[in-house]
């Protein structure tokens, strides 16, 4: 496969695809999207009249037997001027699920096939309308869990991330040209000068990659959000803390120990970072089988969470063995003392002190949560994914290896191979170097109709 073009094996340019592009459920408007060479023909078959590109046309939609299905609007986009780069038609009808299914069946009968998840965006990538990082940003924008995440996804969608990775790829290409020229035209004096120039440029490239990695790690965290589990002994104030962070009475709060049995999940935005907060059963030894199941689920949540908030009632001495007994599998723990509005001797060793009643310390806790997770709300970033971070790390490793090879006066062919590997890694981010399996993995995560 050529390193300068994406795989074309997944392209099915002769097919015309269709999907309902609006979410399931009832709404004022629903859209059936059609893309491919027969898109206009299918629209004219359903509408019983010709359509002009980029002109919204009031249309009555009919099936193959001539039955009236709905009345709505048809908009056509010509090849090269659509989202996918192919001829595209959007049939806008009334947004009821039965209406959408009838329109969908009519387009299938007229010659389209059901689209795979993400196939419209995949075709946009294969036609050159966007690169792979931009295509992934489409899914990130749709799934944004906060305004900050949405803004970052838009930056990636408009090419900010791609511009920076392309700059690295261009610099690597120029260095590769110089190093590979030494293989064909060896000269000791030229070798020395070329190697010194290459080494200096590679050092600068390593610094640029460090900066890009910092921003990309931030973007990856923003894109995937964080999972936080609230754990502690019964009646420590876990559910009250969840309610005050969520800004609503999401969890039942009583003085009876063991009220929380299952894991309660609440999605919220803390300083721009999308967070899923888990309220768990109080951790203690018990013979109640239902409570035991709740504790088992709490332990699973504790082990998988990005951050564990260990809640302690500051007016109760608590068990000193709690941390050793329950928190050993946690990745990171933030200890929060609660009920500081009550009088009494306070326990020591808490990272933050809060009151769910007066809200004292809650804002400080929000800051500590974001800091503990490693997210900087003030940083301007773009969305990225773990695969981007991994590829940037691999690119930097190959660049550092190339520098070491030049210092060791290794044969140019060995250095050239490291630079080729670095070039391939950075190319996989934008999709200039890719494979069918990668495309399948990426686009299968998209919603149908996008």
C-alpha positions in Angstrom: 0.0 0.0 0.0 1.3 3.4 -0.9 2.2 5.5 2.2 0.8 8.7 0.5 -2.8 7.6 0.1 -5.5 5.9 2.3 -6.7 2.3 1.6 -9.4 2.2 -1.1 -10.5 -1.4 -0.3 -13.4 -0.2 1.9 -14.7 2.3 -0.7 -17.9 1.1 -2.4 -18.4 4.0 -4.8 -20.9 2.1 -6.9 -23.3 1.7 -3.9 -25.8 4.2 -2.9 -26.4 4.2 0.9 -29.2 5.5 3.0 -29.9 6.0 6.8 -32.1 8.0 9.1 -29.9 10.8 10.1 -31.9 12.1 13.0 -32.1 10.5 16.5 -34.7 7.9 17.3 -37.9 9.1 18.7 -40.5 11.8 17.8 -39.8 15.3 16.6 -41.0 18.0 14.3 -38.6 17.0 11.5 -36.9 13.8 10.6 -34.2 13.4 7.9 -33.4 10.4 5.7 -30.0 10.9 4.1 -29.0 9.3 0.8 -25.4 9.3 -0.7 -24.1 7.7 -3.9 -24.4 7.7 -7.7 -28.2 6.9 -7.6 -29.1 9.5 -4.9 -30.8 12.0 -7.3 -32.5 9.2 -9.2 -33.9 7.8 -6.0 -35.1 11.2 -4.8 -36.9 11.8 -8.1 -38.5 8.3 -7.9 -39.9 9.1 -4.5 -40.8 12.8 -5.3 -42.2 12.1 -8.8 -40.4 15.2 -10.2 -36.9 16.5 -11.0 -34.9 18.5 -8.4 -32.2 21.2 -8.7 -29.1 21.1 -6.5 -29.1 23.2 -3.4 -32.7 24.2 -3.7 -35.1 23.2 -1.0 -38.2 21.8 -2.7 -41.6 21.1 -1.2 -42.2 17.4 -2.0 -44.8 14.7 -1.6 -43.0 11.4 -1.1 -44.5 8.3 -2.7 -43.4 4.6 -2.4 -43.0 2.3 -5.4 -46.8 1.4 -5.4 -47.7 5.1 -5.6 -48.9 5.4 -2.0 -48.4 8.8 -0.4 -45.9 8.5 2.5 -45.4 12.1 3.7 -45.0 15.7 2.6 -41.8 17.5 3.3 -38.7 19.0 1.8 -36.0 17.6 -0.6 -32.5 19.1 -0.8 -30.0 17.7 -3.3 -26.2 18.3 -3.3 -24.2 17.6 -6.4 -20.9 15.5 -6.5 -18.0 17.4 -5.1 -20.2 19.8 -3.2 -21.7 17.6 -0.5 -20.6 16.2 2.9 -19.5 12.9 1.4 -18.1 14.3 -1.8 -20.7 12.2 -3.7 -24.2 13.1 -4.8 -26.3 13.5 -1.6 -30.0 13.9 -1.0 -31.7 14.7 2.2 -35.4 13.9 2.5 -36.9 16.0 5.3 -40.2 14.6 6.6 -42.2 14.7 9.8 -40.1 13.3 12.6 -42.1 10.3 13.7 -40.4 6.8 13.8 -43.1 5.2 11.6 -42.8 8.0 9.0 -39.0 7.7 8.9 -39.1 3.9 8.6 -41.6 4.1 5.7 -39.4 6.7 3.9 -36.3 4.5 4.6 -38.1 1.4 3.1 -39.0 3.4 0.0 -35.4 4.4 -0.6 -34.2 0.8 -0.1 -36.8 -0.4 -2.6 -35.6 2.3 -5.1 -32.1 0.9 -5.1 -30.2 2.1 -2.0 -28.7 -0.1 0.8 -28.5 0.6 4.5 -25.4 2.5 5.5 -23.0 1.1 8.0 -22.3 3.1 11.2 -20.1 6.1 10.2 -20.2 5.3 6.5 -21.2 8.8 5.4 -18.2 10.2 7.2 -16.0 7.4 6.0 -16.9 8.3 2.4 -16.0 11.9 3.2 -12.6 10.7 4.3 -12.1 8.4 1.3 -13.1 11.2 -1.1 -10.6 13.6 0.4 -13.2 15.9 1.9 -11.5 15.5 5.3 -8.6 13.6 6.8 -8.9 10.9 9.4 -8.3 13.1 12.4 -11.0 15.5 11.2 -13.4 12.5 10.6 -12.8 11.4 14.2 -13.5 14.9 15.4 -17.0 14.6 13.9 -17.8 11.8 16.3 -16.2 13.7 19.2 -18.3 16.8 18.4 -21.5 14.7 18.4 -20.5 13.0 21.7 -19.3 16.2 23.4 -20.1 16.1 27.1 -19.3 19.8 27.8 -19.0 23.1 25.9 -15.3 22.9 26.3 -15.2 19.5 24.7 -17.4 20.8 21.8 -15.1 23.8 21.2 -12.1 21.5 21.2 -13.8 19.1 18.7 -14.6 22.0 16.4 -10.9 23.0 16.4 -9.9 19.5 15.3 -12.7 19.3 12.8 -11.5 22.5 11.2 -8.0 21.2 10.9 -6.0 22.6 13.8 -4.7 19.2 14.9 -4.0 18.1 11.4 -2.0 21.2 10.6 0.4 20.5 13.4 0.8 16.8 12.6 1.3 17.6 8.9 4.0 20.1 9.9 5.9 17.3 11.7 5.4 15.0 8.7 6.7 17.6 6.3 9.8 18.2 8.5 10.4 14.4 8.7 10.1 14.1 4.9 12.8 16.7 4.3 15.1 15.1 6.8 14.5 11.7 5.2 15.4 13.1 1.7 18.7 14.4 3.1 19.6 11.1 4.9 18.6 8.8 2.1 20.6 10.9 -0.4 23.7 10.0 1.7 23.0 6.3 0.9 23.2 6.9 -2.9 25.9 9.6 -2.8 28.3 8.9 0.0 30.9 11.5 0.8 32.6 11.8 4.1 32.6 15.6 4.3 29.0 15.8 3.0 28.0 13.1 5.5 29.3 15.0 8.4 27.6 18.3 7.4 24.3 16.5 6.5 24.2 14.6 9.7 24.8 17.7 11.9 22.0 19.5 10.1 19.7 16.5 10.5 20.5 16.1 14.1 19.8 19.7 14.9 16.5 19.5 13.0 15.6 16.3 14.8 16.2 17.8 18.2 13.9 20.6 17.3 11.3 18.1 16.0 11.5 16.2 19.3 10.7 19.5 21.2 7.8 20.2 18.8 6.5 16.6 19.5 6.7 17.2 23.2 4.5 20.2 22.9 2.1 18.4 20.6 2.0 15.5 23.0 1.1 17.7 26.0 -1.8 19.3 24.0 -2.9 15.9 22.7 -3.0 14.2 26.1 -5.1 17.1 27.3 -7.4 16.7 24.3 -7.7 12.9 24.8 -8.7 13.5 28.4 -11.3 16.0 27.3 -12.6 13.7 24.6 -13.1 10.6 26.8 -14.0 12.4 30.0 -13.4 10.8 33.4 -15.1 8.4 35.7 -15.1 9.2 39.4 -16.3 6.7 42.1 -17.5 8.0 45.5 -16.7 5.5 48.2 -16.7 5.3 51.9 -18.3 3.8 55.0 -22.1 3.9 55.4 -23.5 7.3 56.3 -20.2 9.1 55.6 -22.0 11.5 53.3 -21.4 10.0 49.9 -24.9 10.5 48.5 -25.1 14.1 49.9 -21.8 14.9 48.2 -23.0 13.5 44.9 -26.2 15.6 45.1 -24.3 18.8 45.8 -21.8 18.2 43.0 -24.6 17.3 40.6 -26.7 20.2 41.7 -29.8 18.1 42.1 -31.3 15.4 44.4 -30.1 12.5 42.3 -29.5 10.2 45.3 -31.7 9.3 48.2 -30.2 10.5 51.5 -31.3 9.0 54.8 -29.8 8.4 58.3 -30.3 4.7 57.8 -27.0 2.9 56.9 -26.9 0.9 53.7 -29.6 2.9 51.8 -27.5 2.9 48.6 -27.4 -0.6 47.2 -26.7 -0.2 43.5 -24.3 2.1 41.7 -25.9 5.4 40.8 -24.5 7.2 37.8 -24.7 11.0 37.1 -23.1 12.8 34.2 -21.9 16.3 34.9 -19.5 19.0 33.7 -16.8 20.2 36.1 -14.8 23.1 34.8 -15.3 22.0 31.2 -14.4 18.3 31.8 -17.1 15.8 31.2 -17.4 13.5 34.2 -19.4 10.5 35.1 -19.9 10.4 38.9 -20.6 7.1 40.6 -22.3 6.9 44.0 -21.7 3.5 45.5 -22.9 1.4 48.4 -21.3 2.0 51.8 -18.3 -0.3 52.2 -18.5 -2.5 55.4 -18.7 -6.1 56.4 -22.3 -7.3 56.3 -24.4 -10.5 56.1 -27.2 -8.9 54.1 -27.0 -10.5 50.6 -28.5 -7.5 48.8 -26.0 -5.1 50.5 -23.2 -7.6 49.8 -24.0 -7.4 46.1 -24.0 -3.6 46.3 -20.6 -3.7 48.0 -19.3 -6.0 45.3 -20.4 -3.6 42.6 -18.9 -0.7 44.5 -15.6 -2.5 44.6 -15.7 -3.0 40.8 -16.4 0.7 40.3 -13.6 1.6 42.6 -11.1 -0.4 40.7 -12.1 0.9 37.3 -12.5 4.6 38.1 -10.0 7.2 37.0 -10.3 8.8 40.4 -11.8 7.6 43.7 -13.2 10.1 46.2 -12.9 8.5 49.6 -15.5 10.2 51.8 -14.9 10.4 55.5 -17.2 11.8 58.2 -14.9 14.2 60.0 -16.9 13.8 63.3 -16.3 10.0 63.4 -12.9 8.5 64.1 -13.5 5.9 61.4 -11.6 2.7 60.9 -7.9 3.2 60.2 -7.9 -0.1 58.3 -10.5 1.1 55.8 -7.9 2.4 53.3 -5.9 -0.8 53.5 -9.0 -3.0 53.2 -10.9 -1.2 50.4 -8.7 1.3 48.5 -5.8 -1.0 47.4 -7.1 -1.3 43.8 -7.8 2.4 43.3 -5.7 4.2 40.6 -5.8 7.5 42.5 -7.6 8.5 45.7 -8.8 11.9 46.9 -9.8 11.9 50.6 -12.7 14.2 51.3 -13.9 15.1 54.8 -17.6 15.8 55.1 -20.0 17.3 57.6 -17.7 20.1 58.7 -20.8 22.2 59.6 -21.2 19.9 62.7 -19.4 20.4 65.9 -16.9 17.9 67.1 -13.2 16.8 67.0 -12.3 16.5 63.3 -10.3 13.6 62.0 -7.0 14.4 60.3 -5.6 13.3 56.9 -8.3 14.7 54.5 -7.3 16.4 51.3 -10.4 18.6 51.2 -13.0 19.5 53.8 -16.6 20.1 52.7 -20.2 20.6 53.9 -23.0 19.4 51.8 -25.4 21.6 53.9 -23.5 25.0 53.7 -21.6 24.1 50.5 -18.4 25.2 52.2 -15.4 23.7 50.4 -17.4 22.4 47.4 -15.8 24.8 44.9 -12.3 23.9 46.3 -13.2 20.2 45.8 -14.2 20.8 42.2 -10.8 22.4 41.5 -9.0 19.5 43.3 -10.9 16.9 41.2 -9.9 18.5 37.9 -6.3 18.9 39.1 -6.1 15.3 40.3 -7.3 14.0 36.9 -4.7 16.2 35.1 -6.9 18.5 33.2 -6.1 22.2 32.7 -9.4 24.2 32.1 -7.4 27.2 31.0 -5.5 25.5 28.3 -6.7 25.9 24.7 -6.8 22.5 23.1 -8.3 20.3 20.4 -9.8 16.9 20.9 -7.5 13.9 20.4 -7.8 10.2 21.0 -5.6 7.6 22.7 -4.4 6.3 19.3 -3.2 9.8 18.5 -1.3 10.0 21.7 0.2 6.6 21.2 1.3 7.4 17.6 2.9 10.7 18.7 4.8 8.8 21.4 6.0 6.3 18.9 7.0 9.0 16.5 9.0 10.8 19.2 10.7 7.5 20.1 11.8 6.9 16.5 13.1 10.4 16.3 15.1 10.0 19.5 16.5 6.7 18.1 17.5 8.4 14.9 19.4 11.1 16.8 21.2 8.4 18.8 22.1 6.6 15.6 23.6 9.8 14.1 25.6 10.3 17.2 26.9 6.7 17.0 27.8 7.3 13.3 25.6 4.4 12.3 25.1 3.6 8.6 22.6 6.0 7.0 20.3 3.1 6.0 19.6 2.3 9.7 18.9 6.0 10.5 16.7 6.2 7.4 14.6 3.3 8.5 13.9 4.9 11.9 12.9 8.1 10.1 10.6 6.1 7.8 9.0 4.5 10.9 8.5 7.9 12.4 7.0 9.2 9.2 4.6 6.3 9.0 3.5 6.8 12.6 2.7 10.5 12.2 1.0 9.7 8.9 -1.5 7.3 10.6 -3.0 10.2 12.5 -4.3 12.0 9.5 -4.8 8.8 7.5 -2.1 9.3 4.9 -0.9 5.9 6.1 -3.7 3.6 7.1 -5.3 0.2 6.8 -8.7 -1.3 6.3 -8.8 -2.7 9.9 -8.1 0.8 11.4 -10.8 2.4 9.3 -13.2 -0.4 10.4 -12.4 0.1 14.1 -12.8 3.9 13.9 -16.0 4.3 11.8 -17.8 1.4 13.5 -18.0 3.6 16.7 -20.0 6.3 14.8 -23.8 6.6 14.9 -25.7 5.4 11.9 -26.6 8.2 9.5 -23.2 10.0 10.2 
